Amino acid sequence: MHFIKGLFYCGYLLLFSSNSFAQDPKDRLTILNWSDYLAPDIVAEFEAKYDAEVTQIYYETDEQRTQMLVDNNAAGYDLILSSGIDLAPYANRGWISPLNKEQLPNLGNLSSRWLKAYSHSMDYAVPYFWGTVGIIYRTDLVQQPITSWMRIFQPNDELKGHIGMIADGRDMLSLGLKALGYSINSGAKQELEQVELLLLNQKQHVRSYQYMNLDETSEIITGDLWASMIYSGDALMVMEHSDLLEYVVPDEGSNIWVDYFVVGAMSSNKKLAHQFLNFINEPEVAARMAGFTYYATPNFQAEKLLPKEFVSDPVIYPSEEVLVKSEFYQPIPARQLLRRNNVSSKVLSEIYAPKL
């Protein structure tokens, strides 16, 4: 679109026609996202098709994403990659916009299981990928196969100083609860006291709380880490570079997470945001995206296009036995949520407390 720009200079209104200026820049789409979560070639195809420019801004944890939204009231983001459990609070804060489903015909390619998995997911969100949280470990350095969360939460001498964790308060707390035999959604005072002690005692044995690299420089490949908490698809990315790695969902079960794309309420380009969501849910595009990320796609039409070894891989598509023992994050009553947040804040502050 051309424009006429006016400015006051020396008391006169000077009018310049559009011919005096270059054409407006391309449509711009800003996405708040995990890193390495959109295939660059697919993004480039979208940019070419819609004469658009996509910019991604990255976060490292769910808490950091929420803080980034708090800092500017969610302004500046056209699309936000959100965890399922955060959809309701984001909607309640007015940070995300209801979907215009008339602009999303490819929603028909998505399984209702994931469309309906969380409160507000039907009206506000497009499921992107789902998976589990587990443990990746070095089979040549760890003598016995890891089958329990307690192997990293209460490590024996073999693993002390060689453990990697995710500095995400919700994940650490929830999987610590799972290790103790409780629900990941527990808010019971006594159970939270136990998991707080577990996490604080574990601290001295953890080598890193920074999420590992996913390429050949990964800390678990170099040997800095022997076992680490990790998301399922990321485990497969790292395992591409070494045959000495194993990924396991421990016997206690895990969290089944679902990531969703949502449209920012303050977006200045909601139409382009919807076009992007529809584009990545074309079956062929969604299948390629799954192959890039190594995550399970909620797009059942895309699954038909994926290789048999992909859809039969238990790391990507866990068995029903694993799913039965695992849980979705669920809304937690306010009083219990406050208890959980207090424990998470204390643990994280202890982790990042300066060493004297």
Phi, psi and chi 1 to 4 in degrees:
 res  aa     phi    psi   chi1   chi2   chi3   chi4
   1 MET       -  134.2 -179.5 -176.1  -63.3      -
   2 HIS   -85.9  165.3  -63.9  -71.9      -      -
   3 PHE  -147.4  161.1   64.2   97.7      -      -
   4 ILE  -112.6  124.7  -64.0  176.9      -      -
   5 LYS  -106.3  130.5 -177.6  178.3 -178.9 -178.1
   6 GLY  -115.3  144.8      -      -      -      -
   7 LEU  -148.4  149.7   63.8   95.2      -      -
   8 PHE   -91.9  129.3  -74.8   96.0      -      -
   9 TYR  -144.3  122.1 -178.2   70.5      -      -
  10 CYS    55.7   35.7  -64.1      -      -      -
  11 GLY    83.3   -1.5      -      -      -      -
  12 TYR  -111.8  144.2  -65.1   94.5      -      -
  13 LEU   -88.9  113.2  175.5   63.1      -      -
  14 LEU  -100.4  127.1  -55.9  178.3      -      -
  15 LEU  -109.1  131.3  -65.1  176.5      -      -
  16 PHE  -118.3  134.2  -62.6   85.0      -      -
  17 SER   -76.4  167.5   73.2      -      -      -
  18 SER   -64.3  -22.6   59.2      -      -      -
  19 ASN   -68.0  -16.1  -65.5  -32.0      -      -
  20 SER   -81.9   -8.1  -58.2      -      -      -
  21 PHE  -129.4  157.2  -66.2   86.3      -      -
  22 ALA   -67.3  156.1      -      -      -      -
  23 GLN   -59.0  154.7  -71.0 -173.9  -19.1      -
  24 ASP   -53.3  149.5  -80.8  -15.9      -      -
  25 PRO   -65.4  167.8   22.2  -32.4      -      -
  26 LYS   -59.1  160.3  -62.8  177.2  179.7 -179.6
  27 ASP   -58.2  138.4  -87.6   -5.9      -      -
  28 ARG  -115.6  139.4  -60.6 -176.7 -172.8  -82.6
  29 LEU  -127.1  121.4 -169.6   71.9      -      -
  30 THR  -108.7  125.5  -58.9      -      -      -
  31 ILE  -119.0  127.8  -56.0  174.6      -      -
  32 LEU   -92.7  121.5 -176.8   60.2      -      -
  33 ASN  -155.0  163.0 -165.5   12.7      -      -
  34 TRP   -67.8  153.9  -63.1  105.6      -      -
  35 SER   -73.9  154.1   63.8      -      -      -
  36 ASP    57.0   36.0  -61.6  -45.1      -      -
  37 TYR  -115.9   -1.3 -146.8   26.7      -      -
  38 LEU  -130.4  129.0  -75.0  168.5      -      -
  39 ALA   -65.4  123.2      -      -      -      -
  40 PRO   -56.6  -38.1  -25.9   35.0      -      -
  41 ASP   -67.8  -33.1   60.0  -32.1      -      -
  42 ILE   -71.8  -39.6  -67.2  176.0      -      -
  43 VAL   -60.2  -43.1  172.2      -      -      -
  44 ALA   -62.7  -39.0      -      -      -      -
  45 GLU   -64.0  -40.8  -72.7  174.8   20.6      -
  46 PHE   -63.4  -43.6  172.8   81.1      -      -
  47 GLU   -59.8  -41.9  -69.5  176.3  -39.1      -
  48 ALA   -68.4  -42.3      -      -      -      -
  49 LYS   -66.1  -38.6 -178.5  174.2 -178.9  177.7
  50 TYR  -108.4   11.8  -70.4   94.8      -      -
  51 ASP    48.2   52.6 -166.9   25.1      -      -
  52 ALA  -124.8  166.8      -      -      -      -
  53 GLU  -126.8  122.9 -177.2  176.1  -49.4      -
  54 VAL  -102.6  128.5  174.2      -      -      -
  55 THR  -117.3  134.2  -61.3      -      -      -
  56 GLN  -113.9  136.7  -64.4 -173.5   69.9      -
  57 ILE  -116.4  130.8  -61.4  172.0      -      -
  58 TYR  -106.3  150.4  -57.7  119.3      -      -
  59 TYR  -127.2  164.4   56.3   84.9      -      -
  60 GLU  -110.3  -20.7  -66.7 -174.3   -0.1      -
  61 THR  -143.0  163.3   66.9      -      -      -
  62 ASP   -60.7  -39.2  -73.4  -14.7      -      -
  63 GLU   -63.5  -39.3  -75.9   97.5  -19.4      -
  64 GLN   -65.9  -40.4 -175.0 -174.5   27.0      -
  65 ARG   -58.6  -48.0  177.2 -171.0   64.4 -124.1
  66 THR   -61.4  -40.7  -61.8      -      -      -
  67 GLN   -64.7  -37.8 -174.0   58.6   52.4      -
  68 MET   -62.8  -36.9  -68.6  168.7   74.4      -
  69 LEU   -71.4  -37.7  -62.4  175.9      -      -
  70 VAL   -61.6  -41.6  167.3      -      -      -
  71 ASP   -59.5  -33.3  -71.0  -16.3      -      -
  72 ASN  -131.7   23.0   61.5   -1.3      -      -
  73 ASN    54.7   36.1 -161.5   30.9      -      -
  74 ALA    68.5   13.7      -      -      -      -
  75 ALA   -74.0  146.8      -      -      -      -
  76 GLY    96.9   -2.4      -      -      -      -
  77 TYR  -118.6  126.5  -52.2  116.2      -      -
  78 ASP   -84.5  -40.4  -60.8  -59.4      -      -
  79 LEU  -128.4  142.1  -73.4  170.6      -      -
  80 ILE  -127.7  128.5  -59.7  163.2      -      -
  81 LEU   -87.4  115.3 -163.6  -76.5      -      -
  82 SER  -122.0  149.1  172.0      -      -      -
  83 SER   -73.2  154.7   56.5      -      -      -
  84 GLY   -59.7  -40.0      -      -      -      -
  85 ILE   -69.2  -18.7 -166.7   61.4      -      -
  86 ASP   -90.7   -3.7  -75.0  -36.3      -      -
  87 LEU   -61.6  -48.3  -65.7  174.9      -      -
  88 ALA   -62.2  -49.8      -      -      -      -
  89 PRO   -63.4  -34.3   13.0  -25.2      -      -
  90 TYR   -66.9  -40.9  -74.1    5.2      -      -
  91 ALA   -65.4  -42.4      -      -      -      -
  92 ASN   -64.7  -28.8  -67.5  -21.6      -      -
  93 ARG   -84.0   -3.9  -69.5 -168.6 -176.2 -157.4
  94 GLY    76.6   22.8      -      -      -      -
  95 TRP   -86.5  -22.6  -71.8  -13.2      -      -
  96 ILE  -126.1  157.1   59.4  178.0      -      -
  97 SER  -109.1  143.2 -132.4      -      -      -
  98 PRO   -59.7  147.7  -21.7   32.3      -      -
  99 LEU   -73.6  145.9  -61.8  172.7      -      -
 100 ASN   -95.0   95.5 -176.9  -22.2      -      -
 101 LYS   -70.2  -18.7  -65.2 -174.3  179.6 -179.2
 102 GLU   -64.4  -25.0  -68.4 -177.5   -2.3      -
 103 GLN   -90.5    4.5  -62.7 -179.5   28.6      -
 104 LEU  -128.6   63.3  -63.3  169.5      -      -
 105 PRO   -61.0  -24.8   19.7  -32.5      -      -
 106 ASN   -77.5   -1.0  -74.7  -30.3      -      -
 107 LEU   -58.8  -24.9  -78.1 -178.2      -      -
 108 GLY   -65.7  -12.8      -      -      -      -
 109 ASN   -87.6   -3.7  -62.2  -28.9      -      -
 110 LEU  -101.5  141.0  -61.3  171.6      -      -
 111 SER   -67.9  134.7  167.0      -      -      -
 112 SER   -63.4  -23.9   61.6      -      -      -
 113 ARG   -56.6  -40.6  177.5  179.8 -172.1  178.5
 114 TRP   -89.7  -29.8  -51.0  113.4      -      -
 115 LEU   -63.5  -32.0  -73.6  166.9      -      -
 116 LYS  -106.8   10.3  -60.6  176.6  179.8  178.4
 117 ALA   -67.3  -27.2      -      -      -      -
 118 TYR  -132.6  159.1  -69.9   89.2      -      -
 119 SER   -58.6  132.0  171.8      -      -      -
 120 HIS    78.4   -5.0  -67.8   68.3      -      -
 121 SER   -68.1  -30.8   57.6      -      -      -
 122 MET   -67.1  -38.6  -82.5  -70.3  -70.4      -
 123 ASP   -93.3  -26.1  -64.8  -32.8      -      -
 124 TYR  -116.2  -15.8  -75.8   85.2      -      -
 125 ALA  -135.3  149.2      -      -      -      -
 126 VAL  -114.1  114.0  176.8      -      -      -
 127 PRO   -62.3  138.4   20.6  -29.9      -      -
 128 TYR  -110.3  -59.0 -177.0   51.1      -      -
 129 PHE  -146.3  163.4  -73.6  117.3      -      -
 130 TRP  -139.2  161.2   66.8  -86.0      -      -
 131 GLY  -177.9 -162.0      -      -      -      -
 132 THR  -125.8  169.4   57.2      -      -      -
 133 VAL  -112.6  133.2 -174.1      -      -      -
 134 GLY  -147.4 -156.7      -      -      -      -
 135 ILE  -123.0  131.6  -61.1  171.4      -      -
 136 ILE  -106.4  138.8 -171.1  171.3      -      -
 137 TYR  -148.0  160.5   66.5   95.8      -      -
 138 ARG   -85.8  115.3  -74.1  -81.6  -64.4  -97.7
 139 THR   -70.5  -21.2   56.6      -      -      -
 140 ASP   -86.0  -17.3   59.0  -34.6      -      -
 141 LEU  -107.4  -25.2  -61.0  175.2      -      -
 142 VAL   -98.0  118.5  178.3      -      -      -
 143 GLN   -68.1  -42.2  -66.4 -176.6    2.8      -
 144 GLN  -110.5  138.9  -64.2  -64.8  -36.1      -
 145 PRO   -54.5  140.7  -24.4   33.8      -      -
 146 ILE   -84.0  125.5  -67.0  177.2      -      -
 147 THR  -129.3   -3.3   58.9      -      -      -
 148 SER  -134.7  146.7  170.9      -      -      -
 149 TRP   -61.5  -28.9  -77.6  110.4      -      -
 150 MET   -64.1  -18.0  -81.4  -58.4 -174.0      -
 151 ARG   -63.5  -27.2  -72.8  -71.2  -61.0  -81.0
 152 ILE  -107.0  -23.2   62.9  171.3      -      -
 153 PHE   -81.8  -31.4  -77.3  106.4      -      -
 154 GLN  -131.1   73.0  -74.5 -175.7  -23.2      -
 155 PRO   -72.0  150.4   27.6  -35.9      -      -
 156 ASN   -81.0  179.0   56.9   18.0      -      -
 157 ASP   -58.6  -31.3  -69.9  -20.2      -      -
 158 GLU   -58.2  -40.6  174.8 -173.0   41.7      -
 159 LEU   -98.3  -10.6  -76.3  176.7      -      -
 160 LYS   -59.1  128.8  -71.9  177.9  179.2  177.9
 161 GLY    84.8    1.1      -      -      -      -
 162 HIS  -124.5   20.6  -60.7  -70.6      -      -
 163 ILE  -103.6  140.3  -65.3  169.0      -      -
 164 GLY  -113.7  138.6      -      -      -      -
 165 MET  -126.4  165.9  -67.5  -66.1  -68.9      -
 166 ILE  -101.0  122.1  -57.9  172.8      -      -
 167 ALA   -79.9   54.4      -      -      -      -
 168 ASP  -115.1  113.8 -179.5  -68.1      -      -
 169 GLY   -55.7  -42.0      -      -      -      -
 170 ARG   -66.8  -45.2  179.1  161.6   51.5 -154.0
 171 ASP   -66.8  -45.8  -77.8  -19.9      -      -
 172 MET   -59.5  -48.8  -80.8 -160.4  -58.4      -
 173 LEU   -61.8  -47.2 -173.8   73.3      -      -
 174 SER   -67.0  -42.6  -61.3      -      -      -
 175 LEU   -74.7  -26.5  -83.3  -52.9      -      -
 176 GLY   -64.9  -41.2      -      -      -      -
 177 LEU   -61.3  -41.7  -74.6  165.0      -      -
 178 LYS   -61.8  -41.1 -155.3   68.6  169.6  165.9
 179 ALA   -60.6  -32.5      -      -      -      -
 180 LEU   -84.6   -0.8  -67.6  167.3      -      -
 181 GLY    91.9   13.5      -      -      -      -
 182 TYR  -106.3  171.6  -56.2  127.6      -      -
 183 SER   -72.2  145.7  167.1      -      -      -
 184 ILE   -65.2  -16.8   63.6  172.7      -      -
 185 ASN  -100.3   11.8  -64.6  -59.1      -      -
 186 SER   -64.2  141.7  174.0      -      -      -
 187 GLY  -126.4   12.7      -      -      -      -
 188 ALA   -67.5  134.0      -      -      -      -
 189 LYS   -55.9  -49.2 -175.0  173.8 -176.6  -67.4
 190 GLN   -64.1  -39.6 -173.1  176.8   22.9      -
 191 GLU   -69.2  -36.6  -65.7  172.5    5.3      -
 192 LEU   -69.9  -33.9  -68.3  176.5      -      -
 193 GLU   -63.5  -38.9  -72.4  173.2  -11.6      -
 194 GLN   -67.0  -41.9  -69.0  179.1   46.2      -
 195 VAL   -73.0  -31.8   76.6      -      -      -
 196 GLU   -60.8  -46.2  177.1 -176.6  -26.7      -
 197 LEU   -63.1  -41.2 -174.9   61.4      -      -
 198 LEU   -58.6  -47.7  179.5   72.0      -      -
 199 LEU   -70.0  -38.0  -66.7  171.6      -      -
 200 LEU   -70.4  -37.0  -67.8  177.9      -      -
 201 ASN   -69.3  -30.4  -74.1  -20.6      -      -
 202 GLN   -69.7  -28.8 -179.2 -154.7   29.6      -
 203 LYS   -49.0  -43.1  176.9 -172.5  171.8 -174.1
 204 GLN   -65.7  -17.3   61.2 -174.0  -46.7      -
 205 HIS  -102.3   -2.3  -53.2  -54.0      -      -
 206 VAL   -90.5  128.1  175.2      -      -      -
 207 ARG   -78.2  -39.6 -175.6  175.0 -175.8   89.3
 208 SER  -151.0  140.6  174.8      -      -      -
 209 TYR  -104.9    1.4  -72.2   92.7      -      -
 210 GLN   -84.3  135.4 -176.8  175.9  -12.8      -
 211 TYR   -63.3  134.2 -156.7   70.8      -      -
 212 MET   -67.7  156.4   71.4  170.5   65.7      -
 213 ASN   -66.3  153.6  -63.9  -33.5      -      -
 214 LEU  -111.0    9.7  -57.4  179.2      -      -
 215 ASP  -110.8 -161.0   55.3   19.8      -      -
 216 GLU   -68.0  -11.8   65.3  -82.9    1.3      -
 217 THR   -89.9    5.3   68.3      -      -      -
 218 SER   -53.8  141.2  176.7      -      -      -
 219 GLU   -62.9  -24.6  -64.7   80.6   -6.5      -
 220 ILE   -81.3  -20.9 -158.0  158.1      -      -
 221 ILE   -80.9  -39.4  -67.7  177.1      -      -
 222 THR   -72.4  -17.7   62.6      -      -      -
 223 GLY    98.4    0.7      -      -      -      -
 224 ASP   -64.3  -36.2  -71.5  -22.5      -      -
 225 LEU  -114.1  143.9  -61.7  177.3      -      -
 226 TRP  -108.1  -26.7  -67.6    8.6      -      -
 227 ALA  -151.5  142.3      -      -      -      -
 228 SER  -153.5  146.9  179.0      -      -      -
 229 MET   -67.6  138.4 -167.0  172.9  169.5      -
 230 ILE  -161.1  157.7 -163.7  170.3      -      -
 231 TYR   -85.5  147.2  -58.8  110.7      -      -
 232 SER   -54.9  -50.8   51.0      -      -      -
 233 GLY   -65.2  -35.0      -      -      -      -
 234 ASP   -64.9  -35.3  -70.0  -10.3      -      -
 235 ALA   -59.3  -43.1      -      -      -      -
 236 LEU   -66.2  -35.0  -76.6  172.8      -      -
 237 MET   -59.3  -45.8  -79.6 -167.5  179.3      -
 238 VAL   -69.1  -39.0  179.8      -      -      -
 239 MET   -65.6  -17.8  -70.4  162.7   69.5      -
 240 GLU   -61.1  -23.3  -78.7  -82.7  -63.7      -
 241 HIS  -102.6    0.6  -57.3  -74.5      -      -
 242 SER  -159.7  141.1  173.3      -      -      -
 243 ASP   -91.0    3.5  -65.5  -30.4      -      -
 244 LEU   -99.7   16.2  -59.5  173.8      -      -
 245 LEU  -116.0  145.0  -61.8  172.4      -      -
 246 GLU  -132.8  141.1 -174.2   78.8   22.8      -
 247 TYR  -114.4  136.6  173.2   82.0      -      -
 248 VAL  -140.7  140.3   60.6      -      -      -
 249 VAL   -92.7  114.3  175.2      -      -      -
 250 PRO   -58.1  162.2  -27.8   37.3      -      -
 251 ASP   -57.7  -28.6  -69.7  -17.3      -      -
 252 GLU   -70.0  -16.2  -60.6   92.7  -19.9      -
 253 GLY    98.8 -172.8      -      -      -      -
 254 SER  -153.5 -165.7 -176.4      -      -      -
 255 ASN   -97.1  132.3  163.0 -123.9      -      -
 256 ILE   -96.4  113.2  -54.6  169.2      -      -
 257 TRP  -103.4  154.2   53.9  -95.8      -      -
 258 VAL  -133.0  128.0 -169.6      -      -      -
 259 ASP   -98.5  140.1  -79.3  -22.2      -      -
 260 TYR  -128.0  145.6  -67.5   85.1      -      -
 261 PHE   -93.6  134.5  -88.0  119.0      -      -
 262 VAL  -129.2  155.2  -67.2      -      -      -
 263 VAL   -91.8  127.8  177.3      -      -      -
 264 GLY   -65.4  135.3      -      -      -      -
 265 ALA   -62.3  -29.3      -      -      -      -
 266 MET   -94.1    8.5  -56.2  -76.2  -75.3      -
 267 SER   -59.1  138.3  168.3      -      -      -
 268 SER   -94.8    0.9   58.8      -      -      -
 269 ASN  -143.9   60.4 -151.7  -22.3      -      -
 270 LYS   -63.4  -33.0  -70.1 -174.4  172.4   66.8
 271 LYS   -62.2  -47.1  179.6 -179.9  178.4 -178.4
 272 LEU   -65.5  -34.8 -171.3   63.5      -      -
 273 ALA   -61.7  -44.1      -      -      -      -
 274 HIS   -65.9  -37.5  -78.9   75.6      -      -
 275 GLN   -63.1  -38.1  -72.4  171.3  -32.0      -
 276 PHE   -65.0  -46.6 -176.0   84.2      -      -
 277 LEU   -61.9  -38.8  -65.0  178.8      -      -
 278 ASN   -69.8  -40.0 -160.1   59.1      -      -
 279 PHE   -60.8  -47.2  176.1   77.9      -      -
 280 ILE   -74.0   -5.5   63.1  172.5      -      -
 281 ASN  -106.7   11.2  -82.1  -64.9      -      -
 282 GLU   -61.7  132.8  -67.8  -75.2  -12.2      -
 283 PRO   -51.8  -44.7  -29.8   36.8      -      -
 284 GLU   -66.4  -38.8 -176.4  -92.1  -22.2      -
 285 VAL   -68.7  -44.6  173.6      -      -      -
 286 ALA   -62.6  -37.2      -      -      -      -
 287 ALA   -65.3  -43.3      -      -      -      -
 288 ARG   -64.9  -37.9  -72.1  167.4   54.4 -155.9
 289 MET   -64.9  -40.0 -161.5   73.2   85.6      -
 290 ALA   -62.7  -41.1      -      -      -      -
 291 GLY   -63.5  -30.6      -      -      -      -
 292 PHE   -73.3  -42.1  172.2   77.7      -      -
 293 THR   -90.9  -19.7   62.8      -      -      -
 294 TYR    65.8   31.0  -63.3   96.5      -      -
 295 TYR  -114.7  158.2  -79.5  116.9      -      -
 296 ALA   -73.9  128.4      -      -      -      -
 297 THR   -90.0  140.9  176.3      -      -      -
 298 PRO   -81.0   -0.6   28.9  -32.5      -      -
 299 ASN   -88.4  102.0 -169.6  -47.2      -      -
 300 PHE   -69.9  -23.9   63.4   85.8      -      -
 301 GLN   -72.5  -34.2  -63.8  -68.7   -0.3      -
 302 ALA   -68.5  -36.2      -      -      -      -
 303 GLU   -57.6  -32.1  -74.4  179.9  -20.9      -
 304 LYS   -66.1  -20.7  -60.8  174.9 -176.9  178.0
 305 LEU   -97.4   -7.4  -56.2  176.9      -      -
 306 LEU   -84.6  149.7  -71.9  164.9      -      -
 307 PRO   -60.7  151.0  -20.6   31.1      -      -
 308 LYS   -58.8  -38.3 -177.4  178.8  178.6 -179.6
 309 GLU   -67.4  -23.9   58.0  -91.5   22.7      -
 310 PHE   -73.5  -52.4 -173.3   94.2      -      -
 311 VAL   -74.3  -13.8  -65.5      -      -      -
 312 SER   -99.6    0.9   61.4      -      -      -
 313 ASP   -75.3  119.7 -170.1  -37.3      -      -
 314 PRO   -68.7  -16.9   24.0  -32.9      -      -
 315 VAL   -72.0  -39.9  177.0      -      -      -
 316 ILE   -80.7  -48.8  -56.6  171.5      -      -
 317 TYR  -116.7   89.5  -71.0   91.5      -      -
 318 PRO   -63.1  155.8   18.4  -28.3      -      -
 319 SER   -66.2  162.7   68.7      -      -      -
 320 GLU   -62.6  -31.6 -166.4   60.3   32.1      -
 321 GLU   -62.1  -42.3  179.1 -175.1    4.2      -
 322 VAL   -67.0  -42.8  168.9      -      -      -
 323 LEU   -64.3  -38.7  -66.4  177.6      -      -
 324 VAL   -63.2  -36.2  166.3      -      -      -
 325 LYS   -83.8   -8.0  -67.7 -174.2  -67.2 -173.0
 326 SER  -104.0  167.6  -58.5      -      -      -
 327 GLU  -137.5  150.3  -57.0  172.7   75.2      -
 328 PHE   -80.5  150.4  -70.4  106.6      -      -
 329 TYR   -66.1  139.1  -72.5  136.4      -      -
 330 GLN  -124.2  155.7  -62.6  -66.4  -17.4      -
 331 PRO   -58.9  140.0  -23.4   33.7      -      -
 332 ILE  -119.8  135.8  -64.1  171.0      -      -
 333 PRO   -51.5  147.8  -25.9   34.0      -      -
 334 ALA   -54.6  -44.0      -      -      -      -
 335 ARG   -64.2  -42.6 -175.8 -176.7  -64.9  -87.8
 336 GLN   -69.8  -36.0  -65.6 -174.7   12.4      -
 337 LEU   -64.1  -38.8 -177.1   59.5      -      -
 338 LEU   -61.1  -41.6  179.4   60.4      -      -
 339 ARG   -60.7  -46.5  -72.9 -175.0 -165.0  140.2
 340 ARG   -61.3  -45.3  -72.7  175.0   61.9  102.6
 341 ASN   -63.0  -37.2  -70.4  -17.6      -      -
 342 ASN   -64.3  -41.5  -73.6  -20.8      -      -
 343 VAL   -66.0  -46.6  172.1      -      -      -
 344 SER   -59.2  -44.5  -65.3      -      -      -
 345 SER   -62.8  -40.5  -63.7      -      -      -
 346 LYS   -66.2  -43.9 -179.0  174.6 -179.5 -179.9
 347 VAL   -63.5  -47.0  169.4      -      -      -
 348 LEU   -66.1  -37.4  -70.5  172.2      -      -
 349 SER   -66.4  -34.8   65.5      -      -      -
 350 GLU   -67.6  -38.1  -72.9  -75.8  -20.2      -
 351 ILE   -63.0  -43.7  -71.9  169.2      -      -
 352 TYR   -96.4    7.2  -66.8  113.6      -      -
 353 ALA   -64.3  135.9      -      -      -      -
 354 PRO   -64.6  142.7   21.4  -31.3      -      -
 355 LYS   -78.9  132.3  -65.1 -179.8  179.9  178.9
 356 LEU   -90.3      -  -60.1  177.1      -      -
